[in-house]
Each structure stands twice: as structure tokens, then as C-alpha cells.
Amino acid sequence: MDTKDNGFRCGYAAIIGKPNVGKSTLLNTLLATKISAVTHKPQTTRKKVIAIYNDSNSQIIFLDTPGIFEPNYELQKIMVRIAMQTIGEAEIILYMIDIKQKELDFYILETMKKIKKPVFLIINKIDLVNKNSLLPLIDEANESLLFKEIIPISALKGINTDDILKTLKEYLPPGPPLFPRDTISSQPERFFVAEIIKEQIFLQYGEEIPYCTAVYIEEFREANERKKDYIKVVILVERDSQKKIIIGKKGEAIKNLGIAARKNIEPFLNRPVFLELFVKTRKKWRQNATILRSIGYL
């Protein structure tokens, strides 16, 4: 297939914005599959997630990023740096906001002024408000002269999300696909296994615990003569008291975590797994560049 002659388009689109505005929910909706971790808590996404949308005349490589905010420690600085660096990798930027924000973020707007790429403003969660309340935000966006397109949506309900795909294709450069057409991500399976476990930690534990944990895969052996893949997972915490909470009384909490994670991992991998979870204490790991590098943040 000569994609150059038939109008095929391909390129990168970065989704940026403050924490918890719905970036990962949008990505999952656009791909019609669960690929990015989603919880009600901010900062669920810590690393860049790559997801690939394919249809008959286009390939869009979406880059889901950690939220942009004022960082307090080394891990948060890395998360914000990942988001900012991703802007440089993409042909098109989707700046996503929550309609409840009421106004655009000054810091992000200043960043948008410095880039010479098409920027779309994606206004999310419009299903929660009266349509008239959109008008002041749209007026402010138009006055800024920064946005090629303004698209109000509900990522959760799928309202107007097809408009994003349609409009993106108009701005993408012509060219052949960069990845095989049946690929949904260029990242390895172990990346998504860790993301699934991290998501369950955010869902099952209290406010403090998810933010002081990190998940990394220490061993991943695909089944040969065995009937199941073997996955050994380490959960890092900063204090022994946090380790006790993760494990729970008589190991009940970590057992429930493992059951919930496996129920999500197996459909994603489309095969059974044997999952082992271990908890280790590493004091101040979120501020330690050596540890952050060893678990894949640097």
C-alpha cells in the first residue's frame, strides 16, 4: 500500500494538562480499550504512556503525560519534566482542562506561546455543566489566539470525542504508518502490568499510601512448559509503617491487591499469570535519583 498516494496521515499527539482533568480517560475512550491507568485521585499517571490509534487512512500515536503542576520533590519534578519534554516530541498538542477549572492555567498558557505547533484546547466534563457555562471559557480561549481548535467533550461519556479524531487527521502530516497497523503501543507488556498494579494501589488504599509507593517488575517469565506467565513485582514504600498497611493484617490487603490486579492483567495479556507481590522499604525513594533511575523514572 502506497500511503503517500492515498492520503494516509501519521503523527504524534501529546495530551497535556493539570492532574486529574481526564487525560487518561480520554486516551482509553479514543482507543476503545483500557490502556492508561484511571482513578479518581490526581497524579495517577507518572510516566508517559504511548497508545496507537489506527484506522484505514491514519495512524495517531498518542502520548499521555503526567499532569503539569508545581512539584515538591524529585519524583514530581521528573513527572513534570516528562510532560514538558513530550510537548517537543509531538506534531500536535492537546491541552486538556476540566470545565470546573473555570479558567486556563497561566503557566501552561505561557508554555503554549513558545511552541510553533497546532494546539487544541480540549474542554472536558461538559456533561456536568450547563452549556451556557462553557461560553466564558471559550471566549477566553479565543482571545488568547493560541488554539487552532476548541473542542468541548466528555471523555467519560464519549461526547464529541470522535471530533478530536476527525480534527486531528486534518492537521497530521501525510506519511506512512510508523508502527505495525495492529499495534496499540510501543511499550512492553511489563510496563502495562506495573501500571495496572499501580492503578489498583490507588483504588484500594487511603490518600497517602498511593503517593509513597512505586511499582516495578523484577522478573517476567513467559510460560513455556508452565501453564502461566510468572511475574514478580516489587512495591516500594518509604516507611515500614506504610509497608504494614500495604500488606495488611495477616496479609489480607496485599492478597486482595494481587487478586484485583491479576483480574485486570490476565485480560490485558490474554493469558493466565502467576503474580507474586513483594513490599520493600526504601527511605525517601521519591527524592533519590539513584533509586528513581533504577526503577525506570530516569
Number of C-alpha atoms within 10 A of each C-alpha: 7 9 15 11 10 11 14 21 22 26 24 24 24 26 28 26 25 23 20 20 23 25 30 25 22 25 26 18 19 20 15 11 11 16 21 22 21 24 17 11 15 16 21 24 24 22 20 20 23 20 23 23 20 19 10 8 15 24 24 22 23 26 26 27 29 31 27 22 17 11 13 9 12 15 19 20 16 20 23 21 15 20 23 19 11 21 23 13 14 19 18 22 27 27 22 24 25 23 23 15 12 12 14 18 14 9 11 16 14 11 11 18 14 8 13 10 17 19 21 21 23 28 24 25 20 19 16 10 11 8 10 7 13 16 10 12 16 17 10 12 18 15 10 12 9 19 20 12 17 17 17 25 24 22 25 15 14 15 15 14 21 13 12 18 14 10 13 24 18 10 15 20 16 19 18 19 18 13 16 12 14 10 11 18 18 13 12 8 14 17 15 19 24 19 26 24 25 24 20 21 26 23 17 16 14 11 11 10 17 22 17 16 24 23 22 20 16 12 13 16 13 14 14 8 6 9 12 15 18 17 18 16 21 19 21 22 26 18 15 14 10 20 19 16 15 25 18 14 10 9 12 12 16 22 16 15 20 18 13 16 21 20 13 16 22 15 10 16 14 9 13 16 20 15 17 15 17 15 20 16 16 15 13 14 20 22 15 14 14 11 15 17 10 10 15 10 16 13
